[in-house]
Amino acid sequence: MSFSIATWNINSVRLRMPLVERFLEEFQPDVLCLQETKCPDDLFPSKAFRKAGYEHIAFSGQKGYHGVATVARHPLEVVDKRRFCDVDDCRHLSVHVQAGERKILLHNFYVPAGGDEPNPEINPKFRHKLDFVAEMHDVPAVSGENLSSVLVGDLNIAPLENDVWSHKQLLNVISHTPIETTSFEAMRKAGGWVDLMRQVVPPSEKLYTWWSYRSRDWVASNRGRRLDHIWSSADLSAHLSRIDIISEARGWERPSDHVPVIARFSL
């Protein structure tokens, strides 16, 4: 059977619900994980998702900031809404979802951006980001008989040289600083996670999921970063059939600055 999981920082789910509906109609993933929903739970547009065929919904939201949600065609079982760094800011949601005979533990993350000054001694936002990633060491890629793990989300770090438009020029820019990229990759490897996007696209090739609103012509300048990620446990990575980065969504009307990424599996 085929099974697909998509991730997308939507930058306000209510504001961009027409784009979400378009995406679901055109690409029809089995599961969609959203970040930066900026929506309290009681105002989440559940009716629109159910109308689109995604009747199973889990969310962790707050007014105006952060927030994650996972919607699916298949039943979901909420596992955890974990607080990181003892801060209640709705940045994590884990669920169980069934994919044929296999149960998937699916983590949906929105890692803090970290502000502008890449010095944790003077920038508490950057300190929080580094501490958050350190705590993610406690999120392993568990697997077993008919059990696999997936971790997706806006992780706000572009770890490899070709995950940014200019490695040299962005070494002192938050999201690509050495302290971030080193701790990020150490955390991923320690947890046993496989970077599915780089399993398909070699590290020697450029790969982006985000283009700044500040760029007047994002296509021409193409100054992107890979901030959105899909990881899995090693047993599931062997069943990956393709990765789709829906870059055209950046050009839709009133877009998010992130684009959807879809992992498709043959199980």
Residue pairs with C-beta under 8 A, 6 or more apart in sequence:
1 99
1 100
1 266
1 267
2 241
2 264
2 265
2 266
2 267
3 30
3 99
3 100
3 264
3 265
3 267
4 28
4 29
4 30
4 31
4 262
4 263
4 264
4 265
5 29
5 30
5 31
5 32
5 33
5 106
5 150
5 152
5 230
5 262
5 263
5 265
6 23
6 27
6 29
6 31
6 32
6 33
6 260
6 261
6 262
6 263
7 32
7 33
7 34
7 35
7 108
7 152
7 153
7 154
7 228
7 229
7 230
7 260
7 261
8 20
8 23
8 32
8 33
8 34
8 35
8 228
8 256
8 258
8 259
8 260
8 261
9 34
9 35
9 36
9 110
9 153
9 154
9 210
9 227
9 228
9 256
9 257
9 258
10 16
10 19
10 20
10 34
10 35
10 36
10 37
10 256
10 258
11 36
11 38
11 256
11 257
11 258
12 36
12 37
12 38
12 39
13 20
13 34
13 37
13 38
13 39
13 44
13 45
13 67
13 69
14 38
14 39
14 43
14 45
15 38
15 254
16 254
16 255
16 256
17 45
17 48
19 249
19 252
19 253
19 254
19 255
19 256
20 32
20 34
20 48
21 48
21 52
22 252
23 32
23 246
23 249
23 260
24 32
24 52
24 53
24 54
25 52
27 244
27 246
27 260
27 262
29 262
30 72
30 73
30 74
30 97
30 99
31 70
31 71
31 72
31 73
31 74
31 97
31 106
32 54
32 70
32 71
32 72
32 260
33 68
33 69
33 70
33 106
33 108
33 152
33 153
34 68
34 69
34 70
34 71
34 108
35 67
35 68
35 108
35 109
35 110
35 153
35 154
36 66
36 67
36 110
36 154
37 44
37 59
37 61
37 66
37 67
37 68
37 69
38 61
38 63
38 64
38 65
38 66
38 67
39 45
39 59
39 61
39 63
39 67
39 69
40 61
40 62
40 63
41 59
41 60
41 61
44 57
44 59
44 61
44 69
46 57
49 55
49 57
49 71
50 57
53 73
54 71
54 72
54 73
55 73
56 71
56 72
56 73
56 74
56 75
56 76
57 69
57 70
57 71
57 72
57 76
58 69
58 70
58 71
58 76
58 78
58 93
58 95
59 67
59 68
59 69
59 70
59 93
60 67
60 68
60 69
60 81
60 90
60 92
60 93
61 67
61 68
61 69
61 90
62 88
62 89
62 90
65 89
65 90
66 89
66 90
66 91
66 110
67 90
67 110
68 90
68 91
68 92
68 93
68 108
68 109
68 110
68 153
69 93
69 108
70 76
70 93
70 95
70 106
70 108
72 97
74 97
74 98
74 99
75 97
75 98
76 95
76 96
76 97
77 95
77 96
77 97
78 93
78 94
78 95
79 94
79 95
79 96
79 105
80 92
80 93
80 94
81 90
81 92
81 93
81 94
82 92
82 94
83 92
84 91
84 92
84 131
84 132
84 135
84 136
85 128
85 131
85 132
85 135
87 128
90 110
91 109
91 110
91 111
91 112
91 132
92 107
92 108
92 109
92 110
93 107
93 108
94 105
94 106
94 107
94 108
95 105
95 106
95 108
96 103
96 104
96 105
96 106
97 103
97 104
97 106
98 104
99 265
99 267
100 267
101 146
101 267
102 146
102 147
102 148
102 236
102 267
103 146
103 147
103 148
104 147
104 148
104 149
104 150
104 236
105 142
105 147
105 148
105 149
105 150
106 149
106 150
106 151
106 152
107 139
107 149
107 150
107 151
107 152
107 153
108 152
108 153
109 136
109 151
109 152
109 153
109 154
109 155
110 153
110 154
110 156
111 129
111 132
111 133
111 136
111 153
111 154
111 155
111 156
111 157
112 125
112 128
112 129
112 132
112 156
113 125
113 129
113 156
113 174
113 175
114 123
114 125
114 126
114 128
114 129
114 130
114 156
114 174
114 175
114 180
115 123
115 125
115 126
115 174
116 123
116 174
117 123
117 126
117 174
118 126
118 172
118 173
118 174
118 177
118 179
119 126
120 126
120 127
120 130
120 179
121 127
126 174
129 156
129 174
129 180
130 179
130 180
130 183
133 157
133 180
133 183
133 184
133 187
134 183
134 187
136 187
136 191
137 187
137 190
137 191
139 151
139 191
140 149
140 191
140 192
141 149
141 151
141 191
141 192
141 193
141 194
141 231
141 232
141 233
141 234
142 149
142 233
143 149
143 233
143 234
143 235
143 236
148 232
148 233
148 235
148 236
149 193
149 232
149 233
149 236
150 230
150 231
150 232
150 233
150 236
150 263
151 193
151 229
151 230
151 231
151 232
152 228
152 229
152 230
152 231
152 261
152 263
153 228
153 229
154 227
154 228
154 258
155 184
155 227
155 228
155 229
156 175
156 227
157 175
157 176
157 180
157 181
157 184
157 227
158 164
158 170
158 175
158 176
158 181
158 225
158 226
158 227
159 180
159 181
159 184
159 185
159 188
160 181
160 198
160 203
160 226
161 167
161 203
162 203
162 204
162 205
162 206
162 207
163 176
163 207
163 208
163 225
163 226
164 170
164 175
164 176
164 208
164 224
164 225
164 226
165 206
165 208
165 222
165 223
165 224
165 225
166 223
167 176
170 176
170 225
171 177
171 178
174 180
175 225
175 227
176 225
188 195
188 231
192 233
192 234
193 231
193 232
193 233
194 231
194 232
194 233
194 234
194 237
195 229
195 231
196 230
196 231
196 232
196 237
196 240
196 243
196 263
197 207
197 226
197 229
197 230
197 243
197 245
197 261
198 207
199 237
199 240
199 243
200 240
200 242
200 243
201 207
201 243
206 224
207 226
207 245
208 222
208 224
208 225
208 226
208 245
208 247
209 224
209 225
209 226
209 227
209 228
209 245
209 258
209 259
209 261
210 224
210 225
210 226
210 227
210 228
210 257
210 258
210 259
211 218
211 222
211 223
211 224
211 250
211 257
212 218
212 223
212 257
213 257
215 221
215 223
218 224
218 250
218 251
219 251
227 258
228 258
228 259
228 261
229 261
230 243
230 261
230 263
232 240
232 263
236 265
239 265
239 266
239 267
240 263
240 264
240 265
241 264
241 265
241 266
242 263
242 264
243 261
243 262
243 263
243 264
244 261
244 262
244 264
245 259
245 260
245 261
246 259
246 260
246 261
246 262
247 259
248 259
249 255
249 256
249 259
249 260
250 256
250 257
250 259
